[in-house]
Amino acid sequence: MPLPVIAAIIQRGDEVLLCQRKGGALSGKWEFPGGKLENGETPEQCLVREIEEELGIQIEVEQIYQAVHAHYDHGDFLIVAYLAKQVGGEVTLRVHSAYAWVPVAQLDEYDLAEANVPIAKSLKEEGQTAGTGVGAHRGSD
């Protein structure tokens, strides 16, 4: 059975937060931040805790966006991504080597962890910040 990993698509206008992994099996890859569910936790509680622990910011978790099954050499994972927004704090890198606020249209320019690729693709195909109905600016750059 795949291990559930909860990820946050933290939005700011037409940008989303990506973090670069520092070590481990996916070192150097970019990802939507998050982590593993602990016993008795809801996915929303997991995200609030993980994002606070990893990035020192407070988020408000919105609706579930997409689930992706990923098979790596180091295990089988079910990535469950939720839309979220930052409501407090300043990003402080505690477990990642870098972070970036990335326009949705440029998500595919980052070397994403495999499980994050379909999520980024969906965000980009929608061409908008999900849930707000506000389109991304196109053709202006």
N, C-alpha and C positions, 0 to 999 in steps of 0.2 A: 504494500500500500504506500502511495507517495506521501512524503512528509509535507504538511502544509506550511507554506511560507507566505506571510502577509506583506504586501508591498504598498507603498503610498505614492500616488501620483499627485504631488503637491503642486498646486497651480498658483501662478501669479500672472494675471492677465493672460497673454497667449504663450507664456513660458511655463515650463515644468522643471522641477529640481531633479538633477541627476547627480549621483555620487560615484566616485571611483574607488574600487576596492583596493585596499592596501596589501593584503596578504591572502594566503589560502589558495584554494583550487582555482579561483577566478581572479587572481591578482591582476590589477591593471584594467580590468573590465569596468565599464560604466553600468550603473543599475538604478532602478527606482529604489529608494531606501526602504528598509523594513526588517522583518526578522521572523523567527520561528515562534509559533504559538506556545505559550506555557499552559500547564494544566489549569483548567477552570477559567481561562481567559476567553473573552469574545475576541473576534478579529479586530474589532474597533479598539478594544482595550489594549490589545497587543501592539497595534500601530502607535497609539498615543505613547505607550511606554517605550517602545523601541526608538521612535523618532526623538523623544526626549533624551534617552540614554546615548544615542549615537550622534545626534546633531544639536542637542541643547535647545530645541525649539518646541513650541506647543502647537499642535495642529487640531483642527476640527475635521473629523472623518465624515465624509458624505456617503454617497451610494457606492455599491460595488460596481466596478467597471468591467473587469474581464478576468477570467481564470485561464491559466495556461499550464499544461502538463509538460514538464521538462525532464528529460533523462540525461544525466551527466555520468561520467565515470565514477564520481564520488557519491552518487545516489539518485533517487527518483524524487522529484519535487512537484508539488502543485502550487504554483504561484497564483495567489489571489490578490488582484490589484484593486484598490479602492481610491476613489477621488478624494482629495483632501485639500485644505487650505491652511496656511500658516496663520496663527492667531496671536503668537507671542514669541519673544526671545530672538536671539541672533544666531545664525548658523555657526556652530563651533565644531570643527572636525575632531572627533574622538576616535573613530575606528576607520575612517576613510582617508585617502591621501589627497583628495581634491573634491570640489563640488562645483556645479555650474547651473545657472538658470538658463535653460536652453529653449529657444523658440521651437514650438511643436514642429514647424516645417523643417527644422535642421536636426531633428533627433537621429536621423539615419547617418549623420556625419560622425557620430560617436561610436566607439567600439563597444557595443552593448553586450552584456551577458546574454547568452542564447535565449533564455527564458523571457527576457525583457523585449526581444525583438518584435514578437507579434503584438505586444501591447503598444509599443512605439509606432508600429505600422498602422494600427487602428486609430490611434490619436492623430497621426499625420493624415490618414485618408479622410477622417472627418474634417480635417482642415480647420478645426475650431476648438475652442476650449469647451470640452464636453459639458453639457448641461446648461450653458449660458445662452447658446444661440448666437453668440458674437463671433463672426467669422474672423479668421486670421487675415492679416494684410498680405495680399499677393502681388507679385510682379513689381514691387516698389524698390527692390534692391538690385 
